[in-house]
Amino acid sequence: MNHSLTTASLIRYAVAFVFITSGLMKLFSTELAEVFIGLGLPFPDIMLYVTAFLEIICGILILLNRSVKNAVIPLIGIMIAAILLTKLPLLNSGILPFAFKARLDIVMLILLYILYSKSPS
């Protein structure tokens, strides 16, 4: 049981680190913000701040082990959108370039699923 708890904690810390860092970079990196705004989303400025806010707040909740199941849901949506908008078009270049560029997104999606399925209701 202790081994399982340690593994779950490490997954939570890793996921929280990635999303908190990603959210902060959206707010503080002009280059990353321009890429995000260039995705063609409606209301791109608002979407940038909403996405950054969700990543930071949900990342903090996961880090603190609070409402993990609820915090994971919007992050799964963000990861699916990221794959669809930024990685799926890479399939035109072949499966290997797609797989390489999408590797973090896919791993994060799997880890989010694990956190969702292992968190109490």
C-alpha positions in Angstrom: 0.0 0.0 0.0 2.8 2.4 0.8 4.5 1.7 -2.5 1.2 2.5 -4.3 0.8 5.8 -2.4 4.4 6.8 -3.2 3.8 6.1 -6.9 0.5 8.1 -6.9 2.3 11.0 -5.2 5.1 11.0 -7.7 2.6 11.0 -10.5 0.7 13.9 -8.9 3.9 15.9 -8.4 5.0 15.4 -12.0 1.6 16.3 -13.5 1.3 19.3 -11.2 4.8 20.5 -12.2 4.1 20.2 -15.9 0.8 22.1 -15.8 1.8 24.8 -13.3 5.0 25.5 -15.4 2.9 25.4 -18.7 0.4 27.9 -17.3 3.0 30.3 -16.0 4.9 30.1 -19.3 1.7 31.1 -21.2 1.5 34.2 -19.0 5.1 35.2 -19.0 6.5 34.0 -22.4 5.6 36.3 -25.2 6.7 33.8 -27.8 4.6 31.0 -26.3 1.6 33.4 -26.0 1.9 34.3 -29.7 2.0 30.7 -30.7 -1.1 30.0 -28.6 -2.9 33.0 -30.0 -2.0 31.9 -33.6 -3.8 28.6 -33.2 -7.0 30.1 -34.6 -9.2 29.7 -31.5 -12.1 32.1 -31.0 -11.3 34.9 -28.6 -7.6 33.9 -28.4 -6.5 36.4 -25.8 -9.3 35.3 -23.4 -8.6 31.6 -24.2 -4.9 32.1 -23.4 -5.7 33.5 -19.9 -8.5 30.9 -19.2 -6.2 28.0 -20.2 -3.2 29.4 -18.2 -5.5 30.0 -15.2 -6.9 26.4 -15.4 -3.5 24.9 -15.8 -2.1 26.7 -12.8 -5.1 26.3 -10.5 -5.7 22.7 -11.4 -2.0 22.0 -11.1 -2.0 23.4 -7.6 -5.0 21.4 -6.6 -3.3 18.2 -7.8 -0.1 19.2 -6.1 -2.0 19.7 -2.8 -4.1 16.5 -3.4 -7.3 18.5 -3.2 -10.2 17.7 -5.6 -7.9 15.8 -7.8 -10.7 14.1 -9.8 -12.3 17.5 -10.5 -9.0 19.2 -11.3 -8.0 16.5 -13.8 -11.2 16.9 -16.0 -10.3 20.4 -17.5 -6.7 19.3 -17.9 -7.8 16.3 -20.0 -9.8 18.7 -22.2 -6.8 20.9 -22.6 -4.6 18.0 -23.5 -7.1 16.7 -26.1 -7.4 20.1 -27.6 -3.6 20.5 -27.7 -3.2 17.2 -29.5 -6.0 18.0 -32.0 -4.8 21.5 -32.7 -1.0 21.2 -32.6 -0.1 17.6 -33.1 -2.6 16.0 -35.3 -1.7 18.1 -38.3 1.8 16.6 -38.0 0.4 13.3 -39.3 0.8 14.7 -42.8 4.6 14.4 -42.2 4.3 10.8 -41.1 3.6 8.9 -37.9 7.1 9.2 -36.5 7.2 13.0 -36.5 3.7 13.0 -35.0 4.7 10.5 -32.3 7.9 12.4 -31.5 6.2 15.8 -31.1 3.1 14.4 -29.3 5.1 12.3 -26.8 4.7 14.6 -23.8 1.0 15.3 -24.6 0.2 11.6 -24.8 2.1 10.7 -21.6 0.4 13.6 -19.8 -3.0 12.4 -21.0 -2.3 8.9 -19.7 -1.1 10.2 -16.3 -4.2 12.4 -16.1 -6.3 9.3 -16.8 -4.5 7.4 -14.0 -5.0 10.2 -11.5 -8.7 10.4 -12.5 -9.2 6.7 -12.2 -7.3 6.3 -8.9 -8.8 9.4 -7.1 -11.7 8.9 -4.7 -15.1 10.2 -5.9 
